Amino acid sequence: MASRPNLILVHEPEAACRTRLAAEGFPPERIVEISSYLAQSTDIAPEFDAIAAECGRRGIDFLPVELDDAAQAFARRDPASTLVWTLTDGIAYFRGGAAPALARLHGLPTFGADDTLFALCQDKFRSGAVLAALGLPVPAAGLARAGEWIVPPQSSAGYFVKPNRLGAKIGIWPDSHCRSADEAPTISRRIFEHYRDDAIVQPYVAGRNVRASFLAVDPSADSRALGVALVESGGDFQTMSDSLSLYGETGEAAQATGTRSEPALEPLANSQPLADAAIRRIGGVLMDGLGLRDVFSADFRVDADDTIHLLEFEVCPGLPCFDFRDYCRRQWNMSLAEAMAEAVARRLSDALPQPTLAMHTGV
């Protein structure tokens, strides 16, 4: 008798990360900042019952598993009826990149990119080199370590300096946009002192912030199913303090005090249809050339003349974040829980009857 299909959602909690960082000697303030990258583990926990219910309606068992318990959860699972979805990535400060590798070790199929991309996306300098080799419009990058140049940046009228292996706006301050190459090493020294990380230094690119989101609710979905949205936060770029007020445990505190304010979202096609089409073409290259699949996001800057700058991609987008929820509603006419369960059901369709999918074709 065939096993009942099951979805294992692997996530690394903020608390587990804080314990590990404390053991490594990071001070409390830095621990809070760094662990905030894992905020979606905190934010999605209240959704577990809804995800389980939607999976149950489709004949699937849902099992959320903390990363430290993943190896045991994978043991003796049936590859024909199991799908592993890794919620949080990481190869340096975070460890989620181990989950798809563990799944491969146990012969279990995964939802999302393969484990090689989990490693690549966490190193902005290396991933930028790969994206540039694919002919994508990535700003040229320099690399600095503790105030010393490893790779000097190309000449520019301004620079943007941020940690090389940290996301969620960690280490991005109001002065991260600096005016000269002489200022960048000073910021890189601060990044190294705070986070023990190198700094990627790119030419500052003007324009509006755009997020492209993707979830293969329909397994045949291509870049036309991208949700391409302007993200209007009221400033030129989001800082670490902006991000901390939105997500996870620090975001919950901000909401309780009334200091939480989500950026506004607007489909890019409404104002810049040519740029929207260009980003969808880039999305096709990311899927066909780089190997992104199932679920991912990418960040862009878009000029008024429709010039596109690709900043980075994520293999584990913030599913419970406001922008991804908006994408699920606009593109698939579903809640987050419905969209996740439907995507998994479609991937496990050999063991399930085909469900009826009400698709919404808007951006």
Secondary structure, 3 states (H helix, E strand, C coil): CCCCCEEEEEECCHHHHHHHHHHCCCCHHHHHHHHHHHHHHHHHHHHHHHHHHHHHHCCCEEEEEEHHHHHHHHCCCCCCCEEEEECCCCCCCCCCCHHHHHHHHCCCCEECCCHHHHHHCCCHHHHHHHHHHCCCCCCCCEEEECCEEEECCCCCCCEEEEECCCCCCCCCCHHHEECCCCCHHHHHHHHHHHHCCCEEEEECCCCEEEEEEEECCCCCCCHHHCEEEEEECCCCCCCHHHHHCCCHHHHHHHHHCCCCCCCEEEEHHHCCHHHHHHHHHHHHHHHHHHCCCCEEEEEEEECCCCCEEEEEEECCCCCCCHHHHHHHHHHHCCCHHHHHHHHHHHHCHHHCCCCCCCCCCCC
